[in-house]
Amino acid sequence: MSIIRIYLEADSVVSGNIAITTNINVTPIVNRYTAVVVLGNILGGVTTIPAQNFTNDSGTSVAANSLLVPTSNGYYNVFVNGTLQRGGLTTLSPTNLIINTGLLVGATVVIEVINFNTSASSTSVNNVTVTTTISD
């Protein structure tokens, strides 16, 4: 018994597009803390201000080890008597703020911590059509 084979040629045409819409949201979250330098904060030319010496924007005292530090999506600024300090002069941790210089007693120090929450969502609409023609 012989096998019958059919030979057909198929041509396909793909047309259209895929529409993608992406929404990106970036929300800044700002926290500020204020403290006044006291004599016990200055030692050996370095000023160390513990977390509990700071108050937040509502005037509430900050608990020990509770200073907010920037995430990988954030940064912080330090102001002394209203003047922005240069980068690299300070180190911020949940425990304290270290300023690598001796400040004067009574100086006002403000920490501004800016973090960013980000989210993104995408939707796609498939507007692709395939037309196939079969011929022998």
N, CA, C and O atoms as CSV, one atom per row, in Angstrom:
chain,resi,resn,atom,element,x,y,z
A,1,MET,N,N,0.840,-1.157,0.000
A,1,MET,CA,C,0.000,0.000,0.000
A,1,MET,C,C,0.899,1.238,0.000
A,1,MET,O,O,1.838,1.331,0.790
A,2,SER,N,N,0.615,2.150,-0.858
A,2,SER,CA,C,1.433,3.346,-0.942
A,2,SER,C,C,0.797,4.483,-0.129
A,2,SER,O,O,-0.414,4.525,0.085
A,3,ILE,N,N,1.637,5.368,0.297
A,3,ILE,CA,C,1.184,6.520,1.098
A,3,ILE,C,C,0.970,7.693,0.159
A,3,ILE,O,O,1.803,8.001,-0.694
A,4,ILE,N,N,-0.140,8.319,0.339
A,4,ILE,CA,C,-0.425,9.514,-0.459
A,4,ILE,C,C,-0.059,10.723,0.395
A,4,ILE,O,O,-0.517,10.883,1.527
A,5,ARG,N,N,0.761,11.541,-0.180
A,5,ARG,CA,C,1.176,12.754,0.531
A,5,ARG,C,C,0.606,13.957,-0.186
A,5,ARG,O,O,0.597,14.036,-1.414
A,6,ILE,N,N,0.134,14.884,0.616
A,6,ILE,CA,C,-0.388,16.128,0.051
A,6,ILE,C,C,0.661,17.209,0.300
A,6,ILE,O,O,1.156,17.373,1.415
A,7,TYR,N,N,0.979,17.926,-0.739
A,7,TYR,CA,C,1.912,19.047,-0.609
A,7,TYR,C,C,1.102,20.331,-0.703
A,7,TYR,O,O,0.487,20.618,-1.730
A,8,LEU,N,N,1.111,21.099,0.380
A,8,LEU,CA,C,0.416,22.383,0.412
A,8,LEU,C,C,1.406,23.463,0.818
A,8,LEU,O,O,2.334,23.221,1.590
A,9,GLU,N,N,1.195,24.631,0.295
A,9,GLU,CA,C,2.037,25.772,0.648
A,9,GLU,C,C,1.191,26.725,1.487
A,9,GLU,O,O,0.051,27.033,1.141
A,10,ALA,N,N,1.761,27.181,2.583
A,10,ALA,CA,C,1.040,28.108,3.462
A,10,ALA,C,C,1.835,29.394,3.576
A,10,ALA,O,O,3.040,29.376,3.826
A,11,ASP,N,N,1.158,30.490,3.392
A,11,ASP,CA,C,1.759,31.813,3.583
A,11,ASP,C,C,0.984,32.523,4.686
A,11,ASP,O,O,-0.242,32.623,4.636
A,12,SER,N,N,1.712,33.011,5.675
A,12,SER,CA,C,1.069,33.733,6.778
A,12,SER,C,C,1.559,35.166,6.796
A,12,SER,O,O,2.737,35.442,6.565
A,13,VAL,N,N,0.639,36.070,7.074
A,13,VAL,CA,C,0.968,37.485,7.222
A,13,VAL,C,C,0.548,37.899,8.631
A,13,VAL,O,O,-0.610,37.750,9.021
A,14,VAL,N,N,1.508,38.417,9.377
A,14,VAL,CA,C,1.238,38.907,10.730
A,14,VAL,C,C,1.219,40.423,10.657
A,14,VAL,O,O,2.154,41.035,10.140
A,15,SER,N,N,0.160,41.032,11.172
A,15,SER,CA,C,0.081,42.497,11.143
A,15,SER,C,C,-0.527,42.995,12.447
A,15,SER,O,O,-1.150,42.239,13.192
A,16,GLY,N,N,-0.332,44.274,12.701
A,16,GLY,CA,C,-0.880,44.896,13.905
A,16,GLY,C,C,0.209,45.279,14.882
A,16,GLY,O,O,1.380,45.402,14.524
A,17,ASN,N,N,-0.196,45.461,16.109
A,17,ASN,CA,C,0.756,45.872,17.142
A,17,ASN,C,C,0.268,45.413,18.509
A,17,ASN,O,O,-0.848,44.918,18.665
A,18,ILE,N,N,1.128,45.591,19.474
A,18,ILE,CA,C,0.770,45.364,20.872
A,18,ILE,C,C,0.981,46.700,21.569
A,18,ILE,O,O,2.100,47.208,21.637
A,19,ALA,N,N,-0.099,47.258,22.083
A,19,ALA,CA,C,-0.027,48.552,22.772
A,19,ALA,C,C,0.216,48.304,24.256
A,19,ALA,O,O,-0.527,47.567,24.904
A,20,ILE,N,N,1.264,48.926,24.783
A,20,ILE,CA,C,1.609,48.770,26.199
A,20,ILE,C,C,1.519,50.132,26.869
A,20,ILE,O,O,2.086,51.114,26.390
A,21,THR,N,N,0.801,50.175,27.977
A,21,THR,CA,C,0.688,51.399,28.773
A,21,THR,C,C,1.296,51.119,30.141
A,21,THR,O,O,0.936,50.145,30.802
A,22,THR,N,N,2.217,51.977,30.560
A,22,THR,CA,C,2.863,51.823,31.861
A,22,THR,C,C,2.595,53.061,32.702
A,22,THR,O,O,2.781,54.188,32.242
A,23,ASN,N,N,2.157,52.844,33.935
A,23,ASN,CA,C,1.962,53.933,34.899
A,23,ASN,C,C,3.009,53.796,35.990
A,23,ASN,O,O,3.157,52.736,36.599
A,24,ILE,N,N,3.734,54.883,36.228
A,24,ILE,CA,C,4.777,54.896,37.253
A,24,ILE,C,C,4.410,55.954,38.279
A,24,ILE,O,O,4.104,57.093,37.927
A,25,ASN,N,N,4.442,55.572,39.556
A,25,ASN,CA,C,4.162,56.507,40.642
A,25,ASN,C,C,5.384,56.607,41.545
A,25,ASN,O,O,5.924,55.595,41.993
A,26,VAL,N,N,5.812,57.837,41.806
A,26,VAL,CA,C,6.907,58.099,42.734
A,26,VAL,C,C,6.361,59.042,43.796
A,26,VAL,O,O,5.924,60.151,43.488
A,27,THR,N,N,6.390,58.595,45.052
A,27,THR,CA,C,5.855,59.387,46.151
A,27,THR,C,C,6.976,59.685,47.144
A,27,THR,O,O,7.532,58.763,47.741
A,28,PRO,N,N,7.317,60.970,47.328
A,28,PRO,CA,C,8.335,61.301,48.328
A,28,PRO,C,C,7.739,61.243,49.739
A,28,PRO,O,O,6.595,61.641,49.959
A,29,ILE,N,N,8.522,60.749,50.671
A,29,ILE,CA,C,8.142,60.726,52.084
A,29,ILE,C,C,9.234,61.479,52.833
A,29,ILE,O,O,10.391,61.060,52.855
A,30,VAL,N,N,8.852,62.591,53.442
A,30,VAL,CA,C,9.823,63.476,54.086
A,30,VAL,C,C,9.635,63.415,55.600
A,30,VAL,O,O,8.519,63.549,56.102
A,31,ASN,N,N,10.734,63.211,56.318
A,31,ASN,CA,C,10.745,63.257,57.784
A,31,ASN,C,C,11.832,64.231,58.199
A,31,ASN,O,O,12.942,64.202,57.668
A,32,ARG,N,N,11.504,65.100,59.161
A,32,ARG,CA,C,12.476,66.068,59.665
A,32,ARG,C,C,12.603,65.917,61.175
A,32,ARG,O,O,11.633,65.628,61.877
A,33,TYR,N,N,13.820,66.119,61.651
A,33,TYR,CA,C,14.115,66.033,63.074
A,33,TYR,C,C,14.944,67.254,63.467
A,33,TYR,O,O,15.804,67.704,62.710
A,34,THR,N,N,14.672,67.782,64.661
A,34,THR,CA,C,15.372,68.976,65.134
A,34,THR,C,C,15.947,68.716,66.522
A,34,THR,O,O,15.309,68.079,67.360
A,35,ALA,N,N,17.167,69.221,66.756
A,35,ALA,CA,C,17.798,69.127,68.077
A,35,ALA,C,C,18.656,70.364,68.295
A,35,ALA,O,O,19.057,71.042,67.349
A,36,VAL,N,N,18.926,70.639,69.557
A,36,VAL,CA,C,19.838,71.720,69.931
A,36,VAL,C,C,21.056,71.063,70.575
A,36,VAL,O,O,20.918,70.209,71.450
A,37,VAL,N,N,22.242,71.465,70.138
A,37,VAL,CA,C,23.489,70.884,70.640
A,37,VAL,C,C,23.691,71.290,72.098
A,37,VAL,O,O,23.579,72.463,72.453
A,38,VAL,N,N,23.993,70.288,72.940
A,38,VAL,CA,C,24.326,70.536,74.345
A,38,VAL,C,C,25.773,70.105,74.572
A,38,VAL,O,O,26.352,69.395,73.749
A,39,LEU,N,N,26.349,70.534,75.686
A,39,LEU,CA,C,27.764,70.291,75.959
A,39,LEU,C,C,28.131,68.807,75.858
A,39,LEU,O,O,29.200,68.478,75.345
A,40,GLY,N,N,27.276,67.917,76.331
A,40,GLY,CA,C,27.569,66.482,76.307
A,40,GLY,C,C,27.618,65.878,74.909
A,40,GLY,O,O,28.053,64.739,74.745
A,41,ASN,N,N,27.174,66.632,73.891
A,41,ASN,CA,C,27.200,66.125,72.511
A,41,ASN,C,C,28.569,66.277,71.853
A,41,ASN,O,O,28.836,65.650,70.828
A,42,ILE,N,N,29.438,67.103,72.432
A,42,ILE,CA,C,30.708,67.442,71.776
A,42,ILE,C,C,31.848,66.742,72.510
A,42,ILE,O,O,32.025,66.916,73.716
A,43,LEU,N,N,32.619,65.945,71.763
A,43,LEU,CA,C,33.747,65.249,72.365
A,43,LEU,C,C,34.840,65.104,71.322
A,43,LEU,O,O,34.614,64.525,70.260
A,44,GLY,N,N,36.010,65.621,71.613
A,44,GLY,CA,C,37.164,65.470,70.737
A,44,GLY,C,C,36.968,66.039,69.344
A,44,GLY,O,O,37.460,65.463,68.373
A,45,GLY,N,N,36.270,67.140,69.221
A,45,GLY,CA,C,36.079,67.766,67.920
A,45,GLY,C,C,35.003,67.113,67.066
A,45,GLY,O,O,34.872,67.435,65.885
A,46,VAL,N,N,34.233,66.202,67.647
A,46,VAL,CA,C,33.137,65.530,66.938
A,46,VAL,C,C,31.852,65.755,67.731
A,46,VAL,O,O,31.844,65.656,68.958
A,47,THR,N,N,30.777,66.055,67.023
A,47,THR,CA,C,29.480,66.251,67.665
A,47,THR,C,C,28.616,65.026,67.399
A,47,THR,O,O,28.361,64.672,66.248
A,48,THR,N,N,28.168,64.382,68.473
A,48,THR,CA,C,27.303,63.204,68.371
A,48,THR,C,C,25.998,63.518,69.087
A,48,THR,O,O,25.977,63.766,70.293
A,49,ILE,N,N,24.907,63.504,68.321
A,49,ILE,CA,C,23.600,63.820,68.899
A,49,ILE,C,C,22.763,62.542,68.902
A,49,ILE,O,O,22.426,62.025,67.837
A,50,PRO,N,N,22.422,62.024,70.095
A,50,PRO,CA,C,21.622,60.801,70.176
A,50,PRO,C,C,20.200,61.016,69.656
A,50,PRO,O,O,19.684,62.134,69.676
A,51,ALA,N,N,19.584,59.946,69.197
A,51,ALA,CA,C,18.224,60.007,68.642
A,51,ALA,C,C,17.253,60.669,69.610
A,51,ALA,O,O,16.427,61.480,69.193
A,52,GLN,N,N,17.337,60.337,70.893
A,52,GLN,CA,C,16.374,60.847,71.859
A,52,GLN,C,C,16.502,62.349,72.119
A,52,GLN,O,O,15.652,62.922,72.802
A,53,ASN,N,N,17.547,63.004,71.591
A,53,ASN,CA,C,17.667,64.464,71.711
A,53,ASN,C,C,16.875,65.190,70.626
A,53,ASN,O,O,16.717,66.409,70.689
A,54,PHE,N,N,16.377,64.454,69.632
A,54,PHE,CA,C,15.656,65.064,68.513
A,54,PHE,C,C,14.154,65.042,68.753
A,54,PHE,O,O,13.634,64.193,69.476
A,55,THR,N,N,13.466,66.000,68.127
A,55,THR,CA,C,12.004,65.983,68.040
A,55,THR,C,C,11.638,65.924,66.563
A,55,THR,O,O,12.408,66.358,65.706
A,56,ASN,N,N,10.450,65.382,66.271
A,56,ASN,CA,C,10.009,65.310,64.877
A,56,ASN,C,C,9.200,66.555,64.516
A,56,ASN,O,O,9.106,67.485,65.318
A,57,ASP,N,N,8.618,66.581,63.322
A,57,ASP,CA,C,7.861,67.752,62.866
A,57,ASP,C,C,6.670,68.078,63.753
A,57,ASP,O,O,6.245,69.233,63.806
A,58,SER,N,N,6.114,67.080,64.460
A,58,SER,CA,C,4.988,67.358,65.353
A,58,SER,C,C,5.439,67.778,66.742
A,58,SER,O,O,4.610,68.039,67.614
A,59,GLY,N,N,6.761,67.845,66.956
A,59,GLY,CA,C,7.269,68.240,68.264
A,59,GLY,C,C,7.390,67.083,69.238
A,59,GLY,O,O,7.695,67.292,70.412
A,60,THR,N,N,7.158,65.874,68.772
A,60,THR,CA,C,7.247,64.683,69.616
A,60,THR,C,C,8.696,64.217,69.694
A,60,THR,O,O,9.405,64.184,68.688
A,61,SER,N,N,9.128,63.857,70.908
A,61,SER,CA,C,10.496,63.358,71.080
A,61,SER,C,C,10.672,62.032,70.348
A,61,SER,O,O,9.767,61.199,70.308
A,62,VAL,N,N,11.854,61.859,69.775
A,62,VAL,CA,C,12.190,60.622,69.070
A,62,VAL,C,C,12.699,59.618,70.100
A,62,VAL,O,O,13.514,59.968,70.954
A,63,ALA,N,N,12.232,58.392,70.029
A,63,ALA,CA,C,12.693,57.349,70.945
A,63,ALA,C,C,14.127,56.954,70.596
A,63,ALA,O,O,14.581,57.146,69.468
A,64,ALA,N,N,14.826,56.405,71.576
A,64,ALA,CA,C,16.195,55.930,71.343
A,64,ALA,C,C,16.196,54.929,70.190
A,64,ALA,O,O,15.284,54.113,70.061
A,65,ASN,N,N,17.213,55.002,69.371
A,65,ASN,CA,C,17.397,54.099,68.220
A,65,ASN,C,C,16.262,54.178,67.207
A,65,ASN,O,O,15.977,53.191,66.529
A,66,SER,N,N,15.606,55.336,67.090
A,66,SER,CA,C,14.438,55.445,66.201
A,66,SER,C,C,14.551,56.529,65.143
A,66,SER,O,O,13.546,56.900,64.535
A,67,LEU,N,N,15.755,57.044,64.908
A,67,LEU,CA,C,15.887,57.993,63.800
A,67,LEU,C,C,15.688,57.237,62.495
A,67,LEU,O,O,16.228,56.147,62.308
A,68,LEU,N,N,14.923,57.816,61.610
A,68,LEU,CA,C,14.704,57.203,60.304
A,68,LEU,C,C,15.920,57.488,59.427
A,68,LEU,O,O,16.385,58.626,59.362
A,69,VAL,N,N,16.426,56.481,58.766
A,69,VAL,CA,C,17.556,56.655,57.848
A,69,VAL,C,C,17.065,56.428,56.425
A,69,VAL,O,O,16.061,55.746,56.221
A,70,PRO,N,N,17.757,56.987,55.438
A,70,PRO,CA,C,17.307,56.813,54.055
A,70,PRO,C,C,17.412,55.361,53.595
A,70,PRO,O,O,18.322,54.628,53.983
A,71,THR,N,N,16.460,54.973,52.762
A,71,THR,CA,C,16.520,53.671,52.105
A,71,THR,C,C,17.434,53.812,50.890
A,71,THR,O,O,18.029,54.868,50.676
A,72,SER,N,N,17.544,52.764,50.108
A,72,SER,CA,C,18.362,52.843,48.891
A,72,SER,C,C,17.765,53.820,47.881
A,72,SER,O,O,18.451,54.253,46.955
A,73,ASN,N,N,16.486,54.169,48.055
A,73,ASN,CA,C,15.822,55.142,47.176
A,73,ASN,C,C,15.732,56.520,47.816
A,73,ASN,O,O,14.891,57.324,47.410
A,74,GLY,N,N,16.564,56.815,48.792
A,74,GLY,CA,C,16.435,58.091,49.490
A,74,GLY,C,C,17.766,58.745,49.782
A,74,GLY,O,O,18.826,58.266,49.381
A,75,TYR,N,N,17.678,59.858,50.496
A,75,TYR,CA,C,18.876,60.597,50.909
A,75,TYR,C,C,18.517,61.453,52.116
A,75,TYR,O,O,17.347,61.561,52.483
A,76,TYR,N,N,19.531,62.061,52.733
A,76,TYR,CA,C,19.254,62.967,53.843
A,76,TYR,C,C,20.118,64.209,53.727
A,76,TYR,O,O,21.195,64.191,53.131
A,77,ASN,N,N,19.613,65.295,54.317
A,77,ASN,CA,C,20.341,66.560,54.405
A,77,ASN,C,C,20.451,66.939,55.869
A,77,ASN,O,O,19.569,66.627,56.668
A,78,VAL,N,N,21.537,67.612,56.217
A,78,VAL,CA,C,21.721,68.121,57.574
A,78,VAL,C,C,21.930,69.627,57.484
A,78,VAL,O,O,22.727,70.115,56.683
A,79,PHE,N,N,21.196,70.349,58.322
A,79,PHE,CA,C,21.307,71.801,58.401
A,79,PHE,C,C,21.776,72.158,59.804
A,79,PHE,O,O,21.257,71.628,60.786
A,80,VAL,N,N,22.752,73.051,59.901
A,80,VAL,CA,C,23.199,73.574,61.190
A,80,VAL,C,C,22.919,75.067,61.177
A,80,VAL,O,O,23.432,75.803,60.334
A,81,ASN,N,N,22.098,75.501,62.125
A,81,ASN,CA,C,21.655,76.902,62.185
A,81,ASN,C,C,21.130,77.369,60.825
A,81,ASN,O,O,21.390,78.495,60.401
A,82,GLY,N,N,20.387,76.488,60.150
A,82,GLY,CA,C,19.748,76.842,58.886
A,82,GLY,C,C,20.622,76.713,57.654
A,82,GLY,O,O,20.154,76.973,56.545
A,83,THR,N,N,21.885,76.316,57.815
A,83,THR,CA,C,22.800,76.204,56.677
A,83,THR,C,C,23.009,74.734,56.323
A,83,THR,O,O,23.378,73.921,57.170
A,84,LEU,N,N,22.766,74.413,55.058
A,84,LEU,CA,C,22.960,73.047,54.579
A,84,LEU,C,C,24.434,72.677,54.690
A,84,LEU,O,O,25.307,73.442,54.277
A,85,GLN,N,N,24.707,71.500,55.248
A,85,GLN,CA,C,26.083,71.037,55.416
A,85,GLN,C,C,26.505,70.199,54.215
A,85,GLN,O,O,25.679,69.533,53.591
A,86,ARG,N,N,27.778,70.235,53.901
A,86,ARG,CA,C,28.280,69.514,52.732
A,86,ARG,C,C,28.221,68.012,52.975
A,86,ARG,O,O,28.258,67.548,54.114
A,87,GLY,N,N,28.130,67.266,51.885
A,87,GLY,CA,C,28.085,65.809,51.964
A,87,GLY,C,C,29.368,65.252,52.550
A,87,GLY,O,O,30.437,65.836,52.376
A,88,GLY,N,N,29.272,64.136,53.237
A,88,GLY,CA,C,30.442,63.481,53.802
A,88,GLY,C,C,30.833,63.985,55.176
A,88,GLY,O,O,31.710,63.406,55.816
A,89,LEU,N,N,30.199,65.055,55.645
A,89,LEU,CA,C,30.532,65.611,56.959
A,89,LEU,C,C,29.774,64.893,58.072
A,89,LEU,O,O,30.166,64.972,59.237
A,90,THR,N,N,28.697,64.195,57.728
A,90,THR,CA,C,27.836,63.589,58.740
A,90,THR,C,C,27.601,62.110,58.462
A,90,THR,O,O,27.746,61.629,57.338
A,91,THR,N,N,27.232,61.406,59.534
A,91,THR,CA,C,26.821,60.010,59.437
A,91,THR,C,C,25.530,59.860,60.233
A,91,THR,O,O,25.473,60.202,61.414
A,92,LEU,N,N,24.491,59.341,59.569
A,92,LEU,CA,C,23.194,59.172,60.218
A,92,LEU,C,C,22.912,57.689,60.419
A,92,LEU,O,O,23.057,56.889,59.494
A,93,SER,N,N,22.510,57.330,61.628
A,93,SER,CA,C,22.086,55.963,61.936
A,93,SER,C,C,20.819,56.061,62.783
A,93,SER,O,O,20.476,57.153,63.236
A,94,PRO,N,N,20.118,54.959,63.007
A,94,PRO,CA,C,18.938,55.028,63.874
A,94,PRO,C,C,19.286,55.486,65.293
A,94,PRO,O,O,18.435,56.017,66.005
A,95,THR,N,N,20.540,55.278,65.696
A,95,THR,CA,C,20.987,55.601,67.047
A,95,THR,C,C,21.336,57.069,67.237
A,95,THR,O,O,21.015,57.655,68.271
A,96,ASN,N,N,22.005,57.678,66.229
A,96,ASN,CA,C,22.467,59.056,66.408
A,96,ASN,C,C,22.866,59.701,65.084
A,96,ASN,O,O,22.905,59.063,64.032
A,97,LEU,N,N,23.157,60.986,65.185
A,97,LEU,CA,C,23.749,61.742,64.082
A,97,LEU,C,C,25.145,62.134,64.527
A,97,LEU,O,O,25.320,62.746,65.580
A,98,ILE,N,N,26.136,61.782,63.725
A,98,ILE,CA,C,27.520,62.165,64.022
A,98,ILE,C,C,27.926,63.224,63.014
A,98,ILE,O,O,27.824,63.024,61.804
A,99,ILE,N,N,28.394,64.364,63.535
A,99,ILE,CA,C,28.891,65.458,62.697
A,99,ILE,C,C,30.384,65.556,62.971
A,99,ILE,O,O,30.801,65.765,64.110
A,100,ASN,N,N,31.184,65.405,61.927
A,100,ASN,CA,C,32.640,65.338,62.087
A,100,ASN,C,C,33.277,66.697,62.298
A,100,ASN,O,O,34.272,67.035,61.658
A,101,THR,N,N,32.702,67.465,63.190
A,101,THR,CA,C,33.275,68.733,63.631
A,101,THR,C,C,32.613,69.092,64.952
A,101,THR,O,O,31.482,68.684,65.219
A,102,GLY,N,N,33.308,69.846,65.765
A,102,GLY,CA,C,32.733,70.282,67.033
A,102,GLY,C,C,31.860,71.507,66.808
A,102,GLY,O,O,32.360,72.558,66.408
A,103,LEU,N,N,30.571,71.385,67.060
A,103,LEU,CA,C,29.665,72.526,66.921
A,103,LEU,C,C,29.629,73.312,68.223
A,103,LEU,O,O,30.093,72.841,69.261
A,104,LEU,N,N,29.082,74.492,68.155
A,104,LEU,CA,C,28.924,75.308,69.352
A,104,LEU,C,C,27.689,74.859,70.119
A,104,LEU,O,O,26.686,74.463,69.525
A,105,VAL,N,N,27.772,74.926,71.445
A,105,VAL,CA,C,26.613,74.633,72.283
A,105,VAL,C,C,25.505,75.610,71.908
A,105,VAL,O,O,25.751,76.807,71.756
A,106,GLY,N,N,24.293,75.103,71.761
A,106,GLY,CA,C,23.153,75.941,71.397
A,106,GLY,C,C,22.849,75.957,69.908
A,106,GLY,O,O,21.829,76.507,69.492
A,107,ALA,N,N,23.721,75.360,69.097
A,107,ALA,CA,C,23.461,75.317,67.650
A,107,ALA,C,C,22.248,74.421,67.383
A,107,ALA,O,O,22.076,73.382,68.020
A,108,THR,N,N,21.419,74.837,66.440
A,108,THR,CA,C,20.248,74.052,66.052
A,108,THR,C,C,20.623,73.158,64.870
A,108,THR,O,O,21.182,73.621,63.876
A,109,VAL,N,N,20.304,71.874,64.998
A,109,VAL,CA,C,20.607,70.897,63.953
A,109,VAL,C,C,19.287,70.311,63.453
A,109,VAL,O,O,18.456,69.862,64.243
A,110,VAL,N,N,19.108,70.321,62.142
A,110,VAL,CA,C,17.916,69.747,61.518
A,110,VAL,C,C,18.364,68.656,60.549
A,110,VAL,O,O,19.249,68.866,59.719
A,111,ILE,N,N,17.735,67.491,60.672
A,111,ILE,CA,C,17.952,66.396,59.721
A,111,ILE,C,C,16.695,66.298,58.868
A,111,ILE,O,O,15.579,66.274,59.387
A,112,GLU,N,N,16.886,66.243,57.569
A,112,GLU,CA,C,15.775,66.067,56.637
A,112,GLU,C,C,16.029,64.764,55.878
A,112,GLU,O,O,16.995,64.655,55.123
A,113,VAL,N,N,15.151,63.776,56.083
A,113,VAL,CA,C,15.296,62.472,55.434
A,113,VAL,C,C,14.219,62.359,54.363
A,113,VAL,O,O,13.029,62.492,54.649
A,114,ILE,N,N,14.645,62.115,53.138
A,114,ILE,CA,C,13.716,61.982,52.017
A,114,ILE,C,C,13.848,60.570,51.454
A,114,ILE,O,O,14.914,60.175,50.982
A,115,ASN,N,N,12.751,59.818,51.510
A,115,ASN,CA,C,12.679,58.493,50.901
A,115,ASN,C,C,11.624,58.531,49.811
A,115,ASN,O,O,10.713,59.358,49.853
A,116,PHE,N,N,11.739,57.654,48.853
A,116,PHE,CA,C,10.791,57.609,47.747
A,116,PHE,C,C,10.160,56.229,47.671
A,116,PHE,O,O,10.858,55.218,47.596
A,117,ASN,N,N,8.826,56.196,47.691
A,117,ASN,CA,C,8.089,54.962,47.412
A,117,ASN,C,C,7.781,54.955,45.929
A,117,ASN,O,O,7.305,55.951,45.386
A,118,THR,N,N,8.048,53.849,45.278
A,118,THR,CA,C,7.799,53.761,43.840
A,118,THR,C,C,6.926,52.553,43.539
A,118,THR,O,O,7.002,51.524,44.210
A,119,SER,N,N,6.105,52.702,42.525
A,119,SER,CA,C,5.312,51.573,42.039
A,119,SER,C,C,5.100,51.756,40.545
A,119,SER,O,O,5.077,52.878,40.039
A,120,ALA,N,N,4.947,50.650,39.855
A,120,ALA,CA,C,4.712,50.696,38.411
A,120,ALA,C,C,3.773,49.559,38.038
A,120,ALA,O,O,3.826,48.470,38.611
A,121,SER,N,N,2.921,49.835,37.073
A,121,SER,CA,C,2.039,48.790,36.552
A,121,SER,C,C,1.925,48.969,35.046
A,121,SER,O,O,1.919,50.091,34.540
A,122,SER,N,N,1.836,47.863,34.344
A,122,SER,CA,C,1.730,47.898,32.884
A,122,SER,C,C,0.547,47.049,32.434
A,122,SER,O,O,0.231,46.016,33.024
A,123,THR,N,N,-0.092,47.518,31.373
A,123,THR,CA,C,-1.145,46.732,30.726
A,123,THR,C,C,-0.830,46.678,29.242
A,123,THR,O,O,-0.258,47.612,28.681
A,124,SER,N,N,-1.206,45.583,28.620
A,124,SER,CA,C,-0.963,45.457,27.181
A,124,SER,C,C,-2.255,45.046,26.476
A,124,SER,O,O,-3.075,44.304,27.017
A,125,VAL,N,N,-2.409,45.548,25.256
A,125,VAL,CA,C,-3.553,45.207,24.413
A,125,VAL,C,C,-3.000,44.605,23.131
A,125,VAL,O,O,-2.221,45.238,22.418
A,126,ASN,N,N,-3.411,43.378,22.850
A,126,ASN,CA,C,-2.923,42.659,21.679
A,126,ASN,C,C,-3.809,42.996,20.481
A,126,ASN,O,O,-4.972,42.596,20.426
A,127,ASN,N,N,-3.252,43.732,19.529
A,127,ASN,CA,C,-3.952,44.063,18.283
A,127,ASN,C,C,-3.277,43.374,17.095
A,127,ASN,O,O,-3.176,43.951,16.012
A,128,VAL,N,N,-2.825,42.159,17.302
A,128,VAL,CA,C,-2.113,41.417,16.265
A,128,VAL,C,C,-3.091,40.447,15.590
A,128,VAL,O,O,-3.871,39.762,16.252
A,129,THR,N,N,-3.025,40.411,14.259
A,129,THR,CA,C,-3.820,39.438,13.506
A,129,THR,C,C,-2.887,38.625,12.619
A,129,THR,O,O,-1.860,39.120,12.155
A,130,VAL,N,N,-3.255,37.391,12.395
A,130,VAL,CA,C,-2.494,36.502,11.522
A,130,VAL,C,C,-3.454,36.003,10.443
A,130,VAL,O,O,-4.507,35.439,10.737
A,131,THR,N,N,-3.064,36.225,9.189
A,131,THR,CA,C,-3.850,35.740,8.053
A,131,THR,C,C,-3.020,34.693,7.327
A,131,THR,O,O,-1.896,34.962,6.904
A,132,THR,N,N,-3.576,33.507,7.186
A,132,THR,CA,C,-2.856,32.413,6.534
A,132,THR,C,C,-3.610,31.994,5.269
A,132,THR,O,O,-4.820,31.768,5.289
A,133,THR,N,N,-2.866,31.897,4.182
A,133,THR,CA,C,-3.418,31.431,2.910
A,133,THR,C,C,-2.756,30.105,2.567
A,133,THR,O,O,-1.530,30.000,2.537
A,134,ILE,N,N,-3.578,29.099,2.309
A,134,ILE,CA,C,-3.058,27.774,1.955
A,134,ILE,C,C,-3.366,27.525,0.481
A,134,ILE,O,O,-4.498,27.682,0.025
A,135,SER,N,N,-2.326,27.135,-0.245
A,135,SER,CA,C,-2.512,26.831,-1.674
A,135,SER,C,C,-1.805,25.521,-1.996
A,135,SER,O,O,-0.936,25.061,-1.255
A,136,ASP,N,N,-2.199,24.938,-3.113
A,136,ASP,CA,C,-1.552,23.673,-3.496
A,136,ASP,C,C,-0.621,23.846,-4.661
A,136,ASP,O,O,-0.002,22.879,-5.105
